[in-house]
Every structure is written in C-alpha cells, then in structure tokens.
C-alpha cells in the first residue's frame, strides 16, 4: 500500500511539474520575400540570402493561457483560429503582428511578419541545442 502511495505522489508531482515548465523551441529565420506599400505603389524587395537571421522563440501555452511567439523583446500571443494556421498579436504593438504561422512539409516553420505597411515571409529552421 505504501508503494502505491509513493507512486501516486511521484505521478502527481511529475504531471504537475510538467505543466509548470512550458516547452520553448528556438528557431533561426531568414526572409524569403518582402514587400511594402510606398507612396509610388508596392515595392518588392530583392532577397540576396545574405540577410541577418532573425532569432525567435515559441513557448507553448499553459493551461488556458495562449502560447507566445517571441521576437527580440516583443511577445506575441498565439491564436489558433482553427484554420490550420495560427496568428500572433501583441496588444502593446497593434501595428505589428505575425500571421500565417504554420509548418512546411519539411518541418521548417513559416510565418509572415506584418509591420505598418510592409510584410516579410520568413522560413525558419529549429536550432539544435
């Protein structure tokens, strides 16, 4: 009987601690395409492949709290609208949002960063520890 009590205590502690530590996954992202609305029309930017990568972290949601999509010092709340793609918003930065967050067939992450009147599509690879 005491073995059963210890097992139940161990099981409840491990399940509880697993919920406290939300998984964080880090990615290195490079732009694939970019465009902006200018006074003379839409400008499409050439991507050379030499652009500095953007480092992001995705933190899984806990309980009823949404996950976080973290870019630099900004934390965007991830919202899944049931379309197979997720979106992320920061209430403190309404002019910027992340849209069309999804995984490609090769398990690379893809998303669009929309800021003011410009958009950039990023493709990301998971960083290994």
C-alpha positions as CSV (number, residue, x, y, z in Angstrom):
1,X,0.0,0.0,0.0
2,X,2.8,2.4,0.8
3,X,4.4,1.7,-2.6
4,X,1.1,2.7,-4.2
5,X,1.1,6.0,-2.2
6,X,4.7,6.8,-3.3
7,X,3.8,6.0,-6.9
8,X,0.8,8.3,-6.8
9,X,2.7,11.1,-5.2
10,X,5.5,10.7,-7.8
11,X,3.0,10.6,-10.7
12,X,1.2,13.8,-9.5
13,X,4.5,15.7,-8.9
14,X,5.8,14.7,-12.4
15,X,2.5,15.7,-14.1
16,X,2.3,19.0,-12.1
17,X,5.9,20.0,-12.8
18,X,5.5,19.1,-16.5
19,X,2.7,21.7,-16.7
20,X,4.8,24.3,-15.0
21,X,7.6,24.1,-17.5
22,X,6.2,25.1,-20.8
23,X,8.3,23.9,-23.8
24,X,10.3,26.6,-25.6
25,X,11.6,26.0,-29.1
26,X,14.1,28.3,-30.7
27,X,14.3,29.0,-34.4
28,X,16.7,30.8,-36.8
29,X,14.7,32.5,-39.5
30,X,15.7,34.1,-42.9
31,X,13.5,36.3,-45.0
32,X,12.2,34.7,-48.3
33,X,10.2,37.6,-49.7
34,X,9.4,41.1,-48.6
35,X,7.2,44.0,-49.9
36,X,6.0,47.3,-48.7
37,X,3.4,49.9,-49.7
38,X,5.1,53.2,-50.7
39,X,3.7,56.4,-52.0
40,X,4.5,55.4,-55.5
41,X,3.0,51.9,-55.2
42,X,4.0,48.5,-53.9
43,X,7.8,47.9,-53.7
44,X,9.0,44.3,-53.7
45,X,12.4,43.8,-52.1
46,X,15.1,41.5,-53.5
47,X,16.3,38.9,-51.1
48,X,20.0,38.1,-51.5
49,X,20.3,35.3,-49.0
50,X,22.9,37.2,-47.0
51,X,20.4,38.9,-44.7
52,X,21.0,38.5,-41.0
53,X,18.8,35.8,-39.5
54,X,16.0,36.6,-37.0
55,X,16.1,34.5,-33.9
56,X,12.6,33.6,-32.5
57,X,11.3,31.5,-29.6
58,X,8.0,29.8,-29.4
59,X,6.7,29.0,-26.0
60,X,3.9,26.5,-25.6
61,X,0.7,27.7,-23.9
62,X,0.0,26.6,-20.3
63,X,-3.5,25.6,-19.2
64,X,-5.9,28.2,-20.6
65,X,-3.1,30.6,-21.5
66,X,-2.1,31.0,-25.1
67,X,1.4,30.2,-26.3
68,X,3.9,33.0,-27.1
69,X,5.7,33.9,-30.2
70,X,8.8,35.9,-29.1
71,X,10.8,38.0,-31.5
72,X,13.5,40.2,-29.9
73,X,11.8,41.9,-27.0
74,X,8.3,41.5,-28.3
75,X,6.0,38.8,-27.1
76,X,3.1,38.0,-29.4
77,X,0.1,35.9,-28.1
78,X,-0.5,33.0,-30.4
79,X,-4.1,32.5,-31.5
80,X,-5.2,29.4,-33.4
81,X,-8.4,30.2,-35.3
82,X,-9.0,26.6,-36.4
83,X,-7.8,27.2,-40.0
84,X,-4.6,25.1,-39.7
85,X,-2.6,28.4,-39.5
86,X,-2.0,30.4,-36.3
87,X,-1.7,34.1,-35.8
88,X,0.1,36.1,-33.1
89,X,-0.7,39.6,-31.7
90,X,0.8,41.9,-29.1
91,X,-1.7,44.3,-27.6
92,X,1.2,46.7,-26.9
93,X,2.2,46.8,-30.6
94,X,-1.0,46.9,-32.6
95,X,0.8,48.0,-35.8
96,X,2.8,44.7,-35.9
97,X,1.5,41.1,-36.0
98,X,2.5,37.7,-37.1
99,X,0.3,35.8,-39.5
100,X,0.1,32.5,-41.4
101,X,2.2,30.6,-38.8
102,X,2.5,27.0,-40.0
103,X,5.0,24.2,-40.6
104,X,6.0,23.2,-44.1
105,X,6.3,19.6,-45.2
106,X,10.0,19.6,-44.4
107,X,9.2,20.6,-40.7
108,X,10.5,24.2,-41.3
109,X,8.5,26.9,-39.7
110,X,7.0,29.6,-41.9
111,X,5.4,32.9,-40.9
112,X,4.7,36.4,-42.1
113,X,5.7,39.4,-40.1
114,X,3.5,42.4,-40.9
115,X,4.5,45.8,-39.6
116,X,2.8,49.0,-40.6
117,X,2.6,48.8,-44.4
118,X,5.2,46.1,-45.0
119,X,5.2,42.3,-45.0
120,X,8.0,39.8,-44.9
121,X,7.8,36.0,-45.3
122,X,10.3,34.1,-43.1
123,X,11.3,30.4,-43.3
124,X,12.8,29.1,-40.1
125,X,14.9,26.1,-39.0
126,X,14.8,24.8,-35.5
127,X,18.0,25.5,-33.6
128,X,19.6,22.4,-32.1
129,X,20.9,22.6,-28.6
